[in-house]
Amino acid sequence: MTKICKPLFVSVALLSSSVSTQAVAQATPTASEEMALLRTELARLANRLAELESELAATTQAANEAAEAAEAASASVQAVSADQSDAAEVEFRGAPQVSNSDGWSFKPRGRVNMDFGYVGAPSSTGADSGFDAEARRVRLGVSGDIPGGFGYKVEADFAENEVALTDAIITYKDGGLTLSVGQHNTFQGLEELSSSLNTSFIERSAWTDAFGFERRVGVSGQYKTDTLLLQGGVFSDNSEDLPNGNTSFDGRVVFAPVTGSTQLHFGGSVHYNDLGDGNTVRYRTRPLVHFTDNRFVNTDRFSANSELGIGLEAAAISGPFHIAIEGFSQSVDRPIGFADPSFLGASAEVGLFLTEGDTRGYKIGTFGRVKPQNPVGEGGSGAIQLNLRYDYLDLNDEDIIGGTQESLQASLIWTFTDYTRLLLNYGLLSYGDSALPQANGNGSYDVHVVGLRAQVDF
């Protein structure tokens, strides 16, 4: 049994070895098979490389197209920016001001002064006006610039249901030089040339009204630096009174240095007005407020050939404090056989802001706008200012008896914002040789005046 099994085991072992060798031979690839596999892999890699190259080309093309688009967009933006540089710009300065880079500008402008008050005079004068009110000023106009250094301003007053031309000017500016043609002021003095929007009282000093200061049609020039102002011009008369033979020559010089924190102002003016033969003049004024037609001083009309006016002015602004002093002499040349009278007006005022940080505005030659540090509407109370003024006018000389007026005045101003304010005035006016005497003939007496103004401008 053993002899038979042993050869059988050997045979089985040999058979198993043969089968295993064949399996190994079948599991191990031949060289030809490896080459075939390599060629297949290389072909796959080549196809993938071709795909990547195609994708890269597409990406490059897309990038180039994007760059071209970006360049085109940039050019478009530059073109739009260039167009916008010529487009109108709007800036708010009390009212919209439209301008562009070519030098054009346009701005509507206007103001409203509504006055209320009381005039108390001796009843026997017949001039006790009591309470009254008026629209003192209702002005509308436009101003702006024209390319080449030119400018314009046109403004009319619609108060009292009448239309009166105030300013109508064409200007040319070159550096500090300004030339003006049209109806405008004639360089009388500091208070007269300061805008009614910026004065300390609801009406200017009595002599500025009495001596007939007004806008006239003419040609003028002015030159200014930081501290020096020279003004001069030749004028006819106010547009409402033309045509006539009136010709005036007016000049003014102002020196306005700054010392430390104090703005100083010194000035003088000369005015010669040729009236021509056979003309008359009249000097008179109202009592502090405009809503009454009573004139307590009045020369009535008298013959005159010409007028010569000489004015002096001085002022200082230091923080909340200001002071201003002015005087004016008006001499009249009369026809042969009449004495030549000279009349005098003068005023002095001081003012103090009661609110911290506020001061009076100044532009060389004139008082400027008050701009509250803490305006109403922005959490503040506005600017509050107290002013006192002494005002003197003498219309008596030679054979002309027009009367004298001395007054002590006080004003309280509440400036809410740059463009709105409320003014309360009181005046004690003392008259001598009044043009409106009492029933007993006495021309010396006192008049009490209260005035209130609500003001807005743009």
C-alpha positions as CSV (number, residue, x, y, z in Angstrom):
1,M,0.0,0.0,0.0
2,T,2.8,2.3,0.8
3,K,4.7,1.5,-2.4
4,I,1.6,2.4,-4.4
5,C,0.9,5.8,-2.6
6,K,4.4,7.2,-2.8
7,P,4.6,7.3,-6.6
8,L,1.1,8.8,-6.6
9,F,2.1,11.6,-4.3
10,V,5.1,12.3,-6.5
11,S,3.0,12.5,-9.6
12,V,0.5,14.9,-7.9
13,A,3.4,17.1,-6.8
14,L,4.9,17.2,-10.2
15,L,1.5,18.1,-11.7
16,S,1.0,20.9,-9.2
17,S,4.4,22.4,-10.0
18,S,3.6,22.4,-13.7
19,V,0.3,24.1,-13.2
20,S,1.9,26.8,-11.0
21,T,4.7,27.5,-13.5
22,Q,2.1,28.0,-16.3
23,A,0.1,30.4,-14.1
24,V,3.2,32.5,-13.3
25,A,4.1,32.5,-17.0
26,Q,0.5,33.6,-17.8
27,A,0.6,36.4,-15.0
28,T,3.9,38.0,-16.1
29,P,3.4,40.1,-19.4
30,T,5.7,39.5,-22.2
31,A,7.9,42.3,-23.7
32,S,5.6,42.8,-26.6
33,E,2.7,43.2,-24.3
34,E,4.6,45.8,-22.3
35,M,5.4,47.8,-25.5
36,A,1.8,47.7,-26.5
37,L,0.7,49.0,-23.1
38,L,3.4,51.8,-23.3
39,R,2.2,52.8,-26.8
40,T,-1.4,53.0,-25.5
41,E,-0.3,55.2,-22.5
42,L,1.7,57.5,-24.8
43,A,-1.2,57.8,-27.1
44,R,-3.4,58.7,-24.2
45,L,-0.9,61.3,-22.9
46,A,-0.6,62.8,-26.4
47,N,-4.3,63.2,-26.6
48,R,-4.4,64.8,-23.1
49,L,-1.6,67.2,-24.1
50,A,-3.5,68.2,-27.2
51,E,-6.5,68.8,-25.1
52,L,-4.5,71.0,-22.7
53,E,-3.0,73.0,-25.6
54,S,-6.4,73.6,-26.9
55,E,-7.7,74.7,-23.5
56,L,-4.6,77.0,-23.1
57,A,-5.2,78.5,-26.5
58,A,-8.9,79.2,-25.6
59,T,-7.8,80.7,-22.3
60,T,-5.3,82.9,-24.0
61,Q,-7.8,84.1,-26.5
62,A,-10.3,84.8,-23.7
63,A,-7.6,86.8,-21.7
64,N,-6.8,88.8,-24.8
65,E,-10.4,89.6,-25.4
66,A,-10.8,90.6,-21.7
67,A,-7.8,92.9,-22.0
68,E,-9.2,94.5,-25.1
69,A,-12.6,94.9,-23.4
70,A,-10.9,96.5,-20.4
71,E,-8.9,98.9,-22.6
72,A,-12.1,99.8,-24.5
73,A,-13.9,100.4,-21.1
74,S,-11.0,102.5,-19.9
75,A,-11.2,104.6,-23.0
76,S,-14.9,105.0,-22.6
77,V,-14.5,106.1,-19.0
78,Q,-11.9,108.6,-20.0
79,A,-14.2,109.9,-22.7
80,V,-17.1,110.1,-20.2
81,S,-14.9,111.9,-17.7
82,A,-13.9,114.4,-20.4
83,D,-17.5,115.0,-21.2
84,Q,-18.4,115.4,-17.5
85,S,-15.6,117.9,-17.1
86,D,-17.6,120.2,-19.4
87,A,-20.9,119.3,-17.7
88,A,-22.7,121.7,-15.3
89,E,-21.9,121.6,-11.6
90,V,-24.3,122.8,-9.0
91,E,-23.1,124.4,-5.7
92,F,-25.5,125.7,-3.1
93,R,-24.6,129.2,-1.8
94,G,-27.9,130.4,-0.4
95,A,-29.4,129.4,-3.7
96,P,-28.2,126.9,-6.4
97,Q,-25.2,128.2,-8.4
98,V,-24.7,126.5,-11.7
99,S,-21.3,126.6,-13.3
100,N,-19.0,124.6,-15.7
101,S,-15.3,124.4,-16.4
102,D,-15.6,126.8,-19.4
103,G,-16.2,129.7,-17.1
104,W,-20.0,130.0,-17.3
105,S,-22.0,130.5,-14.1
106,F,-25.6,131.4,-13.1
107,K,-27.1,132.1,-9.7
108,P,-30.5,133.5,-8.8
109,R,-30.5,136.0,-6.0
110,G,-32.9,137.8,-3.8
111,R,-33.8,139.2,-0.4
112,V,-36.9,140.1,1.6
113,N,-36.9,142.7,4.4
114,M,-40.2,142.9,6.3
115,D,-40.3,145.9,8.7
116,F,-42.6,146.7,11.6
117,G,-42.4,149.5,14.2
118,Y,-43.6,152.6,16.0
119,V,-42.8,156.3,15.7
120,G,-43.8,158.5,18.7
121,A,-43.6,162.3,18.2
122,P,-45.3,165.2,19.9
123,S,-48.9,165.1,18.7
124,S,-49.1,168.8,17.8
125,T,-46.5,168.2,15.0
126,G,-49.0,166.1,13.1
127,A,-46.3,163.5,12.6
128,D,-47.1,160.9,15.2
129,S,-47.2,157.8,13.0
130,G,-47.9,155.2,15.6
131,F,-47.5,151.6,14.6
132,D,-46.9,150.8,10.9
133,A,-45.3,148.2,8.7
134,E,-44.0,147.7,5.1
135,A,-42.2,145.3,2.8
136,R,-38.9,147.3,2.9
137,R,-37.2,145.3,0.2
138,V,-38.4,142.5,-2.0
139,R,-35.5,142.0,-4.5
140,L,-35.1,139.4,-7.2
141,G,-32.2,139.1,-9.7
142,V,-29.5,137.0,-11.2
143,S,-25.7,137.1,-11.4
144,G,-22.9,135.1,-12.9
145,D,-19.8,134.8,-14.9
146,I,-19.1,134.7,-18.7
147,P,-15.9,133.1,-20.2
148,G,-13.1,135.6,-20.7
149,G,-13.3,137.3,-17.3
150,F,-16.7,138.9,-17.8
151,G,-19.6,138.9,-15.4
152,Y,-23.1,140.3,-14.9
153,K,-25.6,141.2,-12.3
154,V,-29.2,142.3,-12.7
155,E,-31.5,143.0,-9.8
156,A,-34.9,144.7,-9.3
157,D,-36.9,145.7,-6.2
158,F,-40.6,144.9,-6.1
159,A,-41.5,146.5,-2.8
160,E,-44.4,148.9,-2.4
161,N,-46.1,147.4,-5.5
162,E,-43.6,149.1,-7.8
163,V,-40.7,147.8,-9.8
164,A,-37.4,149.7,-9.4
165,L,-34.1,148.7,-11.0
166,T,-31.3,148.5,-8.4
167,D,-28.3,146.9,-10.1
168,A,-27.7,146.3,-13.8
169,I,-24.0,145.7,-14.3
170,I,-21.6,144.1,-16.8
171,T,-18.1,143.6,-15.4
172,Y,-14.6,142.5,-16.5
173,K,-12.1,141.2,-14.1
174,D,-8.3,140.6,-14.6
175,G,-6.5,139.8,-11.4
176,G,-7.1,142.7,-8.9
177,L,-8.7,144.9,-11.6
178,T,-12.4,145.1,-12.0
179,L,-14.2,147.3,-14.7
180,S,-17.9,147.9,-14.4
181,V,-20.5,149.4,-16.8
182,G,-24.1,150.0,-15.8
183,Q,-26.1,151.0,-12.8
184,H,-24.2,150.5,-9.5
185,N,-23.0,152.3,-6.4
186,T,-20.7,155.3,-6.6
187,F,-18.2,154.6,-3.8
188,Q,-19.7,156.8,-1.0
189,G,-18.4,155.1,2.2
190,L,-18.1,152.1,4.4
191,E,-21.7,151.9,5.7
192,E,-23.4,152.9,2.4
193,L,-21.4,150.4,0.4
194,S,-22.0,147.6,2.9
195,S,-25.0,145.5,1.8
196,S,-28.3,146.2,3.6
197,L,-28.1,142.5,4.6
198,N,-25.0,143.2,6.8
199,T,-25.7,146.6,8.4
200,S,-25.9,147.0,12.2
201,F,-29.3,148.8,12.1
202,I,-32.4,148.4,10.0
203,E,-31.5,151.8,8.3
204,R,-28.1,153.3,7.7
205,S,-26.9,156.6,9.4
206,A,-29.1,159.6,8.7
207,W,-26.6,161.5,6.5
208,T,-26.3,158.6,4.0
209,D,-30.0,159.1,3.2
210,A,-30.1,162.9,3.5
211,F,-27.3,163.5,1.0
212,G,-29.0,161.5,-1.7
213,F,-26.6,158.5,-2.1
214,E,-27.9,156.2,-4.7
215,R,-27.0,153.9,-7.6
216,R,-26.2,155.6,-10.8
217,V,-25.5,154.6,-14.4
218,G,-21.8,155.0,-15.2
219,V,-18.4,153.5,-15.9
220,S,-16.1,152.6,-13.0
221,G,-12.9,150.7,-12.2
222,Q,-11.4,149.4,-9.0
223,Y,-8.1,147.8,-8.1
224,K,-7.6,145.8,-4.9
225,T,-4.9,143.9,-3.1
226,D,-5.1,142.2,0.3
227,T,-4.8,145.5,2.0
228,L,-5.5,148.3,-0.6
229,L,-8.6,149.3,-2.5
230,L,-8.8,152.0,-5.1
231,Q,-12.1,152.9,-6.7
232,G,-13.2,155.6,-9.2
233,G,-15.8,156.3,-11.8
234,V,-17.8,158.7,-13.9
235,F,-21.6,158.5,-13.5
236,S,-24.8,160.2,-14.8
237,D,-27.9,159.7,-12.6
238,N,-30.2,156.9,-11.4
239,S,-31.8,155.2,-14.4
240,E,-35.2,156.4,-13.2
241,D,-34.1,160.0,-13.6
242,L,-32.5,159.8,-17.0
243,P,-32.0,161.5,-19.3
244,N,-30.6,164.7,-17.7
245,G,-27.4,166.7,-17.6
246,N,-26.2,165.3,-14.3
247,T,-22.5,164.1,-14.3
248,S,-20.6,163.0,-11.2
249,F,-17.0,162.0,-10.6
250,D,-16.4,159.7,-7.6
251,G,-13.3,158.2,-6.1
252,R,-12.4,156.3,-2.9
253,V,-9.3,154.8,-1.4
254,V,-9.2,152.2,1.4
255,F,-6.3,150.8,3.4
256,A,-7.2,147.7,5.4
257,P,-4.2,146.1,7.2
258,V,-4.4,143.3,9.8
259,T,-2.6,143.8,13.1
260,G,-2.5,140.6,15.1
261,S,-6.1,139.4,15.2
262,T,-7.5,142.8,14.5
263,Q,-8.8,143.9,11.1
264,L,-8.4,147.6,10.6
265,H,-10.1,149.9,8.0
266,F,-9.2,153.4,7.0
267,G,-10.7,155.2,4.0
268,G,-11.6,158.4,2.3
269,S,-13.8,159.5,-0.6
270,V,-14.4,162.5,-2.8
271,H,-17.6,163.1,-4.9
272,Y,-18.2,166.0,-7.3
273,N,-21.6,166.2,-8.9
274,D,-22.2,168.7,-11.8
275,L,-25.9,169.4,-11.8
276,G,-25.9,172.0,-14.6
277,D,-27.6,175.4,-14.6
278,G,-31.1,175.8,-13.3
279,N,-31.2,172.7,-11.2
280,T,-32.2,172.2,-7.5
281,V,-31.3,169.9,-4.6
282,R,-33.0,168.8,-1.5
283,Y,-31.6,167.2,1.6
284,R,-33.9,165.3,4.1
285,T,-34.2,162.0,5.9
286,R,-36.6,159.8,7.8
287,P,-36.4,159.0,11.5
288,L,-34.4,155.7,11.6
289,V,-37.3,153.7,10.0
290,H,-38.4,153.7,6.4
291,F,-42.1,153.0,6.8
292,T,-43.0,156.6,7.7
293,D,-43.0,159.5,5.2
294,N,-42.4,162.1,7.9
295,R,-39.1,164.0,7.6
296,F,-38.3,165.9,10.7
297,V,-35.3,167.5,9.0
298,N,-35.7,168.9,5.5
299,T,-34.1,171.7,3.6
300,D,-36.8,171.7,0.9
301,R,-35.6,172.4,-2.6
302,F,-33.1,175.2,-3.4
303,S,-31.1,176.2,-6.5
304,A,-27.7,174.6,-7.0
305,N,-25.0,174.2,-9.7
306,S,-22.9,171.4,-8.2
307,E,-22.2,169.4,-5.1
308,L,-18.9,168.5,-3.5
309,G,-18.8,165.7,-0.9
310,I,-15.8,164.6,1.2
311,G,-16.0,161.5,3.4
312,L,-13.7,159.9,6.0
313,E,-14.2,156.4,7.5
314,A,-12.4,154.2,10.0
315,A,-13.3,150.8,11.6
316,A,-11.8,147.9,13.5
317,I,-12.9,144.3,14.0
318,S,-11.4,142.3,16.8
319,G,-13.1,139.0,17.7
320,P,-16.6,139.7,18.9
321,F,-16.0,143.5,19.0
322,H,-16.2,146.1,16.3
323,I,-16.2,149.9,16.0
324,A,-16.9,152.2,13.0
325,I,-16.7,155.9,12.7
326,E,-17.6,158.0,9.6
327,G,-18.1,161.6,8.7
328,F,-19.2,163.4,5.6
329,S,-19.3,167.0,4.5
330,Q,-21.6,168.1,1.6
331,S,-20.9,171.5,0.1
332,V,-23.2,173.1,-2.5
333,D,-22.2,175.6,-5.1
334,R,-25.2,177.9,-5.7
335,P,-25.9,180.4,-8.5
336,I,-24.4,183.9,-8.2
337,G,-26.1,185.9,-5.5
338,F,-26.6,183.0,-3.1
339,A,-24.3,181.9,-0.3
340,D,-22.8,178.4,-0.6
341,P,-23.8,176.2,2.3
342,S,-22.0,173.2,3.7
343,F,-23.8,170.4,5.7
344,L,-22.4,167.8,7.9
345,G,-23.2,164.2,8.9
346,A,-21.4,161.8,11.2
347,S,-21.9,158.6,13.0
348,A,-20.1,156.3,15.4
349,E,-21.1,152.8,16.4
350,V,-19.8,149.9,18.6
351,G,-20.9,146.3,18.6
352,L,-20.3,143.2,20.6
353,F,-21.4,139.6,19.9
354,L,-22.8,137.9,23.0
355,T,-22.3,134.4,21.5
356,E,-19.0,132.7,21.6
357,G,-16.9,132.5,18.5
358,D,-19.0,134.9,16.4
359,T,-17.5,138.0,14.7
360,R,-18.5,140.6,12.1
361,G,-17.7,139.8,8.5
362,Y,-15.4,141.9,6.4
363,K,-14.4,142.1,2.8
364,I,-11.9,144.8,1.9
365,G,-13.9,148.0,1.7
366,T,-17.2,146.8,3.2
367,F,-18.7,144.9,6.2
368,G,-19.5,141.3,5.2
369,R,-22.0,138.6,6.1
370,V,-22.2,137.3,9.7
371,K,-21.8,133.5,9.7
372,P,-22.9,132.1,13.1
373,Q,-20.5,129.5,14.6
374,N,-23.5,127.5,15.9
375,P,-26.5,128.2,13.6
376,V,-30.0,127.4,14.4
377,G,-31.0,124.1,12.8
378,E,-27.6,122.5,13.5
379,G,-28.0,122.3,17.3
380,G,-27.0,125.9,18.0
381,S,-28.7,129.2,19.0
382,G,-27.3,131.4,16.2
383,A,-25.3,134.6,16.7
384,I,-26.6,137.4,19.0
385,Q,-25.1,140.9,18.7
386,L,-25.7,144.1,20.6
387,N,-24.9,147.5,18.9
388,L,-24.9,151.1,20.0
389,R,-24.7,154.1,17.7
390,Y,-24.5,157.9,17.9
391,D,-25.9,159.6,14.7
392,Y,-25.6,163.3,13.9
393,L,-26.9,165.4,11.0
394,D,-26.8,169.2,10.6
395,L,-28.7,170.7,7.7
396,N,-28.4,174.3,8.9
397,D,-25.9,176.6,7.1
398,E,-26.0,180.1,5.6
399,D,-29.6,180.9,4.6
400,I,-30.7,177.2,4.5
401,I,-32.4,176.0,7.7
402,G,-33.2,172.3,7.3
403,G,-32.9,171.3,11.0
404,T,-30.5,169.2,13.1
405,Q,-30.9,165.6,14.3
406,E,-29.0,163.9,17.0
407,S,-29.8,160.3,18.0
408,L,-28.8,157.6,20.3
409,Q,-29.7,154.2,19.0
410,A,-29.5,150.6,20.1
411,S,-30.0,147.4,18.1
412,L,-30.2,143.7,19.1
413,I,-29.6,141.3,16.2
414,W,-30.3,137.6,16.2
415,T,-28.7,135.9,13.2
416,F,-30.2,132.5,13.0
417,T,-28.2,131.2,10.0
418,D,-26.0,132.7,7.3
419,Y,-29.1,133.8,5.4
420,T,-31.7,134.7,8.1
421,R,-31.8,137.2,10.9
422,L,-34.1,139.3,13.1
423,L,-33.2,143.0,14.1
424,L,-34.8,145.0,16.9
425,N,-33.9,148.7,17.0
426,Y,-34.6,151.6,19.4
427,G,-33.8,155.3,18.7
428,L,-34.1,158.4,20.8
429,L,-33.9,161.2,18.2
430,S,-33.5,164.9,19.3
431,Y,-34.4,167.6,16.9
432,G,-33.6,171.3,16.6
433,D,-35.1,173.7,14.1
434,S,-37.3,170.8,13.0
435,A,-39.1,171.1,9.6
436,L,-42.2,169.8,11.5
437,P,-42.5,172.2,14.5
438,Q,-45.1,171.9,17.2
439,A,-48.2,174.0,17.3
440,N,-46.5,176.6,19.4
441,G,-43.7,176.9,16.8
442,N,-41.1,175.0,18.9
443,G,-38.9,173.0,16.6
444,S,-36.9,171.3,19.4
445,Y,-38.2,168.0,20.8
446,D,-37.6,164.3,21.0
447,V,-39.0,161.4,19.0
448,H,-39.0,157.8,20.0
449,V,-38.7,155.1,17.4
450,V,-38.9,151.3,17.6
451,G,-38.2,149.1,14.5
452,L,-38.3,145.4,14.0
453,R,-37.1,143.6,10.8
454,A,-37.4,140.0,9.7
455,Q,-34.8,139.2,7.0
456,V,-34.0,136.4,4.6
457,D,-31.9,136.3,1.5
458,F,-30.5,133.8,-1.0
